[in-house]
Amino acid sequence: MRPFNKRPQHLFMVRIWYENGQDSEGQLRGSVEHVPTGKRMYFASLNDMADFIAFQTGKRPSPESLASLANGNKDGKETE
């Protein structure tokens, strides 16, 4: 029998949608929530979502992303 792996685990809930804009394609929007802490961020790019996940899991996102996370993101804000 395999031993239980005790590595830290994280659970995120991601919602993605398109908002109609001036162009015909619409614009990507979404929110990502770190379920254990309840922290949520709204985003307009998948890179912002990935940076939030990296930040919550203890990885180092880029300095620009850190500033965005500290101040809320460009299109919304981090909530608790």
C-alpha positions as CSV (number, residue, x, y, z in Angstrom):
1,M,0.0,0.0,0.0
2,R,1.3,3.4,-0.9
3,P,1.8,5.9,2.0
4,F,-0.3,9.0,2.1
5,N,1.4,11.9,0.6
6,K,1.5,14.8,3.0
7,R,2.5,17.6,0.5
8,P,0.6,20.8,1.0
9,Q,-2.5,20.9,-1.2
10,H,-4.6,23.9,-2.3
11,L,-8.1,24.1,-3.7
12,F,-9.1,26.9,-6.1
13,M,-12.4,27.6,-7.7
14,V,-12.1,29.3,-11.1
15,R,-15.0,31.0,-13.1
16,I,-14.4,32.2,-16.6
17,W,-16.8,34.1,-18.9
18,Y,-16.8,36.5,-21.8
19,E,-18.2,39.9,-21.7
20,N,-19.4,41.6,-24.9
21,G,-17.4,44.6,-25.7
22,Q,-16.9,46.8,-28.7
23,D,-15.3,44.1,-30.7
24,S,-17.3,41.1,-31.8
25,E,-15.2,38.5,-29.8
26,G,-15.9,39.8,-26.3
27,Q,-13.4,40.0,-23.6
28,L,-12.2,37.3,-21.2
29,R,-13.2,37.8,-17.5
30,G,-13.0,35.6,-14.5
31,S,-12.5,35.1,-10.9
32,V,-10.3,32.8,-8.9
33,E,-10.9,31.9,-5.3
34,H,-8.5,30.2,-2.9
35,V,-11.1,28.1,-1.1
36,P,-9.3,27.5,2.2
37,T,-8.8,31.3,2.8
38,G,-11.7,32.7,0.9
39,K,-9.4,35.2,-0.9
40,R,-10.7,36.0,-4.4
41,M,-9.4,38.0,-7.3
42,Y,-11.1,39.1,-10.5
43,F,-9.0,39.0,-13.7
44,A,-9.0,39.8,-17.3
45,S,-6.1,37.6,-18.3
46,L,-5.1,34.0,-17.6
47,N,-1.6,35.3,-16.6
48,D,-3.2,37.3,-13.8
49,M,-5.1,34.2,-12.6
50,A,-1.9,32.1,-12.7
51,D,0.0,34.7,-10.7
52,F,-2.7,34.8,-8.1
53,I,-2.4,31.0,-7.8
54,A,1.4,31.1,-7.6
55,F,1.1,33.8,-4.9
56,Q,-1.3,31.7,-2.8
57,T,0.8,28.6,-3.1
58,G,4.0,30.3,-2.0
59,K,5.6,30.6,-5.5
60,R,7.1,33.9,-6.6
61,P,5.1,35.7,-9.3
62,S,6.7,38.5,-11.3
63,P,7.3,41.9,-9.5
64,E,4.5,43.5,-11.7
65,S,2.1,40.8,-10.6
66,L,3.0,41.2,-7.0
67,A,2.1,44.9,-7.2
68,S,-1.1,44.0,-8.9
69,L,-2.0,41.5,-6.2
70,A,-1.1,43.9,-3.4
71,N,-3.4,46.6,-4.9
72,G,-6.1,44.3,-6.3
73,N,-6.0,43.5,-9.9
74,K,-6.6,45.8,-12.9
75,D,-10.3,45.0,-13.4
76,G,-11.4,44.1,-9.9
77,K,-10.0,43.6,-6.6
78,E,-9.0,40.8,-4.3
79,T,-11.6,40.1,-1.7
80,E,-11.8,38.1,1.5
